[in-house]
Amino acid sequence: MTSYNPKDWISFIFHISKADTFRKLIPIMIIIGIYSGIIAYLEIEYWHLPEDSHVKNISMMHGMLGFVISLLLAYRTNTAYDRWWEGRKMWGGLVNSSRNLAIKLNAMLVDDTDRAYFRKMIPHYASILRKHLNDSDTGKQLFDDVDLEIDHHKHRPNQVANKLFMKVNNLYLSKKISGNQLIIINNELQSFTDICGACERIKNTPIPYSYSAFIKKFIFIYVLTLPFGYVFSLGYYVVPVVVFIFYVLASLELIAEEIEDPFGEDANDLPTKKITENIKKHIEEIL
């Protein structure tokens, strides 16, 4: 995740980071600019359309649809951010559960071998969960048109959680912890799998295809029809105006696409690697 100072306006305005949508949109912005220039040339130099041409009234459509497209993009961005923020809350919960489990075990365990086991395995769960969520196959498990050969016995986070609980149960059977102590640490052990399931829900359930496809088509058609009406009032200046409008609308969609899956390696995704390292550091300090 990109680190930045939200009060540094100069850096925001003039610095282009690798996460900036401008770089990704340069090729299609050039194509849109050429297209707008051709339309402007045809209307001004070739067709010689009069000022009272009905083509000029196309701009009325853009005025009416501008409100609709703004609502769609606002909803799209908010929905994507909600997924990003929920993912962050889940990983924050994993940090707290790992710490609480380590603190409770630190008070209960006397044997250094047992303490060393949990010192290794608790951070290992966060590391395995991070790799599990980064796996492209994890995000395809609910797709009807994808046939994945998945061995559910090799679900890596479940394997680690299973080993943790088996170890705790062995401690109870060997009388190293009491039944009440087992109940006390059960919530943290259970929360690991709950957090994994919540993260998988975000990873496996993208924005519905029809909704995402409609927004892209809407933006494309909206921008392609802009030059026809605005040439009458802007002339050849319609080229940079249309390119800028496309940049704004397409950037909002690109940002939403990037943050709706917060467990990847994009610049705006969650810093799961750093969170995993912090969990390891804190557990080693406690145990």
N, C-alpha and C positions, 0 to 999 in steps of 0.2 A: 504494500500500500504506500502511496506517495506521501512523504512527509512535507508539510508546508506551513507557512504562516498566513492565516486567513486575513490578516490586516495589511499584508504586503501587496497593495494594488498594482504597483509598477511591475512586479514579477508576474502577476497574473496576466496583465495586458500584453506585455512584450515578450514573455518567455513561452516558447512552444515546447511542451514536454512530449514524451513518447506516447502519452495517453491522450494527447490533444486530437480531437476529431478532424482537425484541418488537414493533417497529413493523410489520413485515410480517405478523405473525400476529394483530394486534389484531382485525381484522374477524371472522376465523374463531374466535378465542377468545371473542368476545362470543356468537357463534352457539352454540358448545359450552356456554357458561355458561347460556344460555337453555334449551337442550335439557336440560341436567342438572337445571335447576330444575323443568322440566315433569315429568320422570321422578320427581323427588323428591316433587313435589306429588301426582302420581297414586298413587304407592305409599303415601304417608303419609295423605293426606286423602281420596282417592277410592276406591282399591281396598282400603285398610285391610288390607294383607297381614300375616298373623301372623308372629311371630318364627321359627316352624318352617317357614316357606314355603321351597319348593325354590329360589325365585328367589335367596334369600340365598346359596345354594351357588355361584352364578355366580362369586363372588370367588375360588373355588378355581381356576377356569380362569385367572384373571389371575395368580395366584401361579405356576402352572406355565408360562404363556407369557411371564412377565416375563423369565425367564432367556434364552429364545429371542430375544426382541426386543432384549435388551441385546447379545447376540452379533451379531445382524444389524447393528445400528447401529454397533457397534464396528468390525466388518469394513468397513462402508460408509465410515465416517470415515477409517479407516486407508488404505483404497484411494484415496480422494480426496486425502488428504495426500501419499501416495506420488507421485501425478501432479503435484501442486503442487511437491513437492521435486525431482522429476526435471526439470520445466521450469526450476526455478531453477538446477540444475546445468548444464543446457544453455546458459542465458544466461551463467552464470559461465564456461563453456568458450568462449563467443563472445568474452567480454572478454579472456580469456587469449590466444586465437588472434589477435585483432586487435592486441594489444600485441606479441606475438612477431613477427608479420609486419612490423609497423612498425619494430621494433628491428632486425630483419635487413635490411630494405630501407634503413634509415637508414645502416647500415654499408656497403651495397653500392652505393648510387646516388650519383652525383656531380652529375648534371644537375638543376637546380632545377625544370625543367618536369616531369620524371618524379616528383620528390618531391611536387610540388604535386598531381599526379594522384592518387597514392595517399593523400595527406593528405585528399583529398575523398572518394575512392571507398570506402576501408575503413570509415569511419563511416557512409557511405551504405548499406552492406549491412545494418548493424544497424537503421538507420531503416526501410529497405524491408521487412525481415523483421518488424519490429514491426507495420507497417501490414498486411502480408500475413496475420499471425496474428489481427489484429483484424477482418479481413474476415469477415462472416458466411458468405459462400459457401465460404470455406476449410474450414469445419467441416461442410460438407454434401457433400463430394466422394465420400464412400463410401456415401451413403444410396441405397438401391435405388429409393425412391419419389420421388426428387428428380431432375429432368432439368435439369442446368445446362449452359448453353452456354459452356463454358470453352475458351478458346484457350490450349492448353498452351505455345504459343510466347510467350505474354505472362506467364508465371510470373515475377513481378518479381524475387524473390531469385535465380533462376537467371540472369536477364539480367545482373544486377550481377556475379555470380560469373563468368559467361562473359567479361564485359569485363575483369575483373581478370586472369583467366588469359591472355586474348589480349594484354593489355598486357605481362604478364611474358614471354610467349613472344616478343613483338616485341623486348623488351629482350635476350633471348637471341640472336635472329637478328641483331640489330644489334651484337652483341658487347659490350653494356654489362654483361651478367652472364655468368658462365661456366656450363657444364653442371652442375658441382658445386653452384653457388649456386642454380641452378634446382631441383635436387633438394632442397636445404636448405629452401626456402620452399614446396615443394609440399605438405607436410603441413598447413600453416596454410591454404593455399588450399582444399584438399580438406575440411578440417574445417568450413568455412563451410557447405557443402552437407550434410555429415553432421548438423550441428546443426539446420539447417532441416528435414531429413527427420525427425529425432527430435521436434521441436516439432510438426510436422504430424501425426505419429502420435498424439500426445497430443490435439491439437485435433480430429482426424477420428474418433477412436475413443472415444465416450462409454461410460459404464457400460451394459451390456446392458439393453435396454428392459424385458424381463421381470423382471429383478432389481429395477430401480428402481420399476417399477409395483407389484410385490409388497410392497415395504417400505411404500409409501404406503398401499396398501389395508390392510395389516396394522395400521399405526398407527391408521388411521381406525376400523376395526372394533373394535380393542382399546379405544380411548377411548370409543366410543359405547356399549359394553357395561359400562363401569365403573360408571355410576350405579346400575344395577339391583341389584347385589349390595352396594355400599357404603352405600346409603341406610340400611340397617338399623343400621349402626354409627355413621354420621356424621350422619344426618339431612340438614338443608339445608346443612350444611357440606360436603356432597359437591360442591356447585357450585364453590367455589374450588379444592378438591383436584383435581377432574377437569380444570379449566382449567389448573392448574399442571402436571399430568402431561402434558397435551397440549403445553403450551409446551416442556417439556424434550425430549420425543420428536421433535416437529416441528422444533425448532431444530437438533437434530443432523443431521436430513436436509437442512435448508436450508443449513447450513454446508458439508456435503459437496457439495451441488449447486454452491455458489459456487466452491469451491476446486478442483473437478475439472477446470475449464477455467481455467487460471491466466493466460491471455493477454488477458483482457478489461479492462474499466475499473471493475470492482467494487472496493470498498474493500480487500478481502483478496486481490486478484489481484497478480501479480508487478509490481514497479515497472519495467516494460520501458522506459518513457519516460525515467526517470532513468538507467537503465543505458545507454541509447543516448546520452544527453547526456554521461555519463562517458566512454564510448568515444571520442566526438568530441573531448572535452577532452584525453584522454591521447594520442591519435594526433597531434593538433596540437602537443602538447608535444614528442613524439618526433621528428616529421618537420618 
